[in-house]
């Protein structure tokens, strides 16, 4: 990728070999860079890909106006949320977070205060919180502890897992059964709020060809929270050499700001399991 121009010390506008422009962020990647310089891709920490020329200009203006220290503060906020609060925060919020901080600090410097009507607007929730209930009873297993990299890495989405005490799988919210597998080991579900879930009973259980599983609903069915979706013979799964840990994954995690799992060690089906905003 070739540098088009440096927006600040940590931001550059680049163009790839196909002529597509994007804005790359990384510590010091804009320092002394000029048009035509090559950009070291291993130094890129984040990329912003505008949808059109107008959005590209808007992004460039924002990046040039926001001081470097605000980006560092925003990075610290995201890191704190992830490590200290166990909140899976999307990288996409860093730009609005920086912009919000810059605007707030500038208003403070100019001694501009918000009047009461605006304060009322600020106090109102800006995002909708979606609660997802536990579809099974058992022990909560954190993402990083799921013994399958496809799940633990977050590649399929954010979520949590349950080590179940029994094989009954219930609807975690009101919604529609959107996908059922020939091997019956998993079920896709979309809540009435549009949140997409994958409930995957066990690890590598696709290899069991459906023997320990039985669906109790049909694809396309609208179900209520707590309706029985499927059953699994946990003993048969373990005797076949498979783990019964069951991931519950928000497959459209990127559509949300955060996916936070319950702090509880154990859950009953119907208990709050995930909070998504």
C-alpha positions in Angstrom: 0.0 0.0 0.0 1.1 3.5 -0.8 0.7 6.6 1.4 -1.5 9.3 -0.1 -1.0 11.6 2.8 -0.4 11.6 6.6 -3.3 12.8 8.6 -1.4 12.9 11.8 1.5 10.9 13.4 -0.8 7.9 13.9 -3.1 8.1 10.9 -2.4 7.8 7.1 -4.6 7.8 4.0 -3.4 4.9 1.8 -4.2 3.5 -1.6 -3.8 -0.2 -2.5 -2.8 -1.7 -5.8 -6.4 -1.7 -7.0 -6.8 2.0 -6.3 -9.0 1.6 -3.2 -8.5 4.1 -0.4 -8.6 3.4 3.3 -7.4 5.1 6.5 -4.9 3.2 8.6 -4.1 3.7 12.2 -1.0 2.6 14.1 1.4 4.1 16.5 3.8 6.4 14.6 2.8 5.2 11.2 2.2 8.7 9.9 5.5 10.2 11.2 7.4 11.9 8.4 5.4 10.0 5.8 4.7 11.6 2.4 2.8 10.9 -0.8 4.1 7.7 -2.5 5.9 6.2 0.5 5.2 2.5 1.2 3.4 1.7 4.4 4.6 -1.2 6.6 1.5 -3.3 6.9 2.7 -5.0 10.2 2.4 -1.6 11.9 -1.3 -1.2 11.0 -3.4 -1.6 14.1 -6.8 -0.6 12.6 -8.2 0.2 9.2 -11.2 2.4 8.3 -12.7 1.7 4.9 -15.0 4.6 3.7 -17.9 3.6 1.5 -17.5 6.5 -0.8 -15.5 9.7 -1.5 -17.8 11.9 0.6 -17.3 9.6 3.6 -13.6 9.5 3.0 -13.4 13.3 3.2 -15.4 13.3 6.3 -13.2 10.7 8.0 -10.1 12.6 7.0 -11.4 15.9 8.4 -12.2 14.1 11.7 -8.8 12.4 12.0 -6.9 15.6 11.3 -8.9 17.5 13.8 -8.7 15.0 16.7 -5.4 15.3 18.7 -3.3 12.2 19.0 -3.7 12.1 22.8 -7.5 11.5 22.4 -6.8 8.4 20.4 -4.5 7.2 23.1 -7.2 7.9 25.8 -9.8 6.1 23.7 -7.5 3.1 23.3 -7.1 3.0 27.1 -10.9 3.1 27.5 -11.4 0.2 25.2 -8.6 -1.8 26.8 -10.1 -1.1 30.3 -13.6 -2.2 29.2 -12.2 -5.5 27.8 -9.8 -6.4 30.5 -11.3 -5.0 33.7 -15.1 -5.1 32.9 -15.0 -8.2 30.7 -17.0 -6.3 28.0 -16.4 -7.3 24.4 -16.3 -3.9 22.7 -16.2 -3.4 19.0 -13.2 -1.5 17.6 -15.7 0.5 15.5 -16.7 2.7 18.4 -13.2 4.3 18.7 -14.0 7.0 16.1 -17.3 8.2 17.7 -15.6 7.9 21.1 -12.7 10.2 20.1 -15.1 12.6 18.4 -17.3 12.8 21.4 -14.3 13.4 23.7 -12.9 16.1 21.5 -16.3 17.9 21.4 -16.8 17.6 25.1 -13.3 18.9 25.9 -13.7 21.8 23.5 -17.0 22.8 25.1 -15.4 22.6 28.5 -12.5 24.9 27.4 -15.0 27.4 26.1 -17.1 27.2 29.3 -20.1 26.0 27.3 -22.6 24.0 29.4 -25.5 22.0 28.2 -28.9 23.4 29.2 -31.5 21.3 30.8 -33.4 20.1 27.7 -30.2 18.8 26.2 -29.2 17.2 29.4 -32.5 15.3 29.4 -31.7 14.0 25.9 -28.2 12.9 27.0 -29.7 11.0 30.0 -32.0 9.0 27.7 -30.6 5.6 26.6 -28.9 5.9 23.2 -28.8 2.1 22.6 -31.2 -0.7 23.2 -30.1 -3.4 25.7 -31.0 -7.0 24.8 -31.1 -9.7 27.4 -30.5 -13.3 26.4 -31.4 -16.1 28.7 -29.5 -19.3 29.3 -30.8 -22.0 27.0 -29.5 -24.7 29.3 -28.8 -25.3 33.0 -25.1 -25.7 34.0 -21.8 -24.1 34.6 -20.8 -20.9 32.8 -17.6 -21.3 30.6 -15.9 -18.1 29.4 -15.0 -17.6 25.7 -11.3 -18.0 26.3 -11.9 -21.4 28.0 -13.9 -23.0 25.2 -11.7 -25.8 23.9 -12.2 -24.9 20.2 -10.3 -22.0 18.6 -13.1 -21.3 16.2 -15.2 -20.3 19.2 -12.6 -19.1 21.7 -11.0 -16.7 19.2 -14.3 -14.9 18.6 -14.1 -15.7 14.9 -17.7 -16.8 14.8 -18.8 -14.0 17.1 -18.8 -13.1 20.8 -20.6 -15.1 23.4 -20.2 -17.6 26.2 -20.6 -21.3 26.8 -22.3 -23.6 29.3 -21.2 -27.0 30.6 -24.7 -28.5 30.8 -26.2 -30.5 33.6 -28.9 -32.0 31.3 -29.6 -32.1 27.6 -32.6 -29.9 27.3 -32.1 -26.8 25.2 -34.7 -24.0 25.5 -35.4 -20.9 23.5 -33.3 -18.0 25.0 -35.7 -15.4 23.9 -38.8 -14.9 21.8 -37.8 -15.4 18.2 -37.5 -17.6 15.1 -35.7 -20.8 14.5 -33.6 -19.9 11.5 -31.5 -22.9 10.8 -31.4 -26.6 11.7 -28.6 -29.0 10.8 -28.8 -32.4 9.2 -26.6 -33.6 12.1 -28.9 -32.0 14.7 -25.9 -30.8 16.8 -26.7 -27.1 16.6 -29.5 -24.7 16.0 -29.6 -21.1 14.6 -32.0 -18.6 16.2 -32.9 -15.0 15.6 -34.6 -13.0 18.4 -37.5 -10.7 17.7 -34.9 -7.9 18.2 -32.8 -9.1 15.3 -30.0 -10.6 17.3 -28.6 -13.8 15.7 -27.6 -16.7 17.9 -25.9 -20.1 17.4 -26.4 -22.7 20.0 -23.8 -25.4 19.4 -24.2 -28.5 21.6 -20.8 -29.9 22.3 -17.5 -29.7 20.6 -16.9 -31.5 17.3 -20.3 -33.1 17.7 -21.0 -32.7 14.0 -19.0 -35.9 13.7 -21.7 -37.9 15.6 -24.1 -37.6 12.6 -27.1 -36.6 14.7 -27.4 -39.8 16.8 -27.5 -38.2 20.3 -29.7 -35.3 19.3 -33.4 -34.7 18.7 -35.1 -31.5 17.5 -38.3 -30.5 19.2 -39.2 -27.7 16.8 -39.1 -26.9 13.1 -37.1 -24.5 11.0 -39.0 -21.2 10.6 -41.1 -21.7 13.7 -41.7 -18.7 15.9 -41.1 -19.7 19.5 -41.4 -18.1 22.9 -38.6 -17.8 25.5 -38.5 -21.1 27.4 -39.9 -23.3 24.7 -38.0 -26.6 24.2 -35.9 -26.5 21.1 -33.9 -29.7 21.2 -32.6 -32.5 23.4 -29.2 -34.1 23.6 -28.0 -37.3 25.2 -25.0 -35.9 27.1 -23.9 -39.4 28.3 -23.8 -40.7 24.7 -21.9 -37.6 23.6 -19.2 -38.1 26.2 -19.0 -41.9 25.6 -18.3 -41.0 22.0 -15.3 -39.0 23.2 -16.7 -35.6 22.6 -17.0 -32.7 25.1 -20.4 -31.4 26.0 -19.4 -27.8 26.5 -22.1 -25.8 24.6 -21.2 -22.4 23.1 -23.9 -19.8 22.7 -22.6 -17.3 20.2 -24.0 -13.9 18.9 -23.1 -14.4 15.2 -23.9 -10.8 14.3 -21.8 -9.4 17.1 -20.4 -6.7 14.8 -23.8 -5.1 14.7 -23.5 -4.3 18.4 -21.3 -2.3 20.7 -20.7 -5.0 23.3 -21.6 -8.5 24.3 -21.3 -9.1 28.0 -21.6 -12.5 29.7 -23.1 -12.9 33.2 -20.8 -12.9 36.2 -22.6 -15.9 37.6 -20.7 -19.2 37.9 -23.8 -21.3 37.3 -27.1 -20.7 35.6 -30.5 -22.2 35.3 -32.2 -22.2 32.0 -34.1 -18.9 31.8 -31.5 -17.0 33.9 -29.8 -14.0 32.3 -26.8 -15.2 30.3 -25.8 -12.4 27.9 -26.4 -8.6 27.8 -26.0 -7.1 24.4 -26.0 -3.4 23.5 
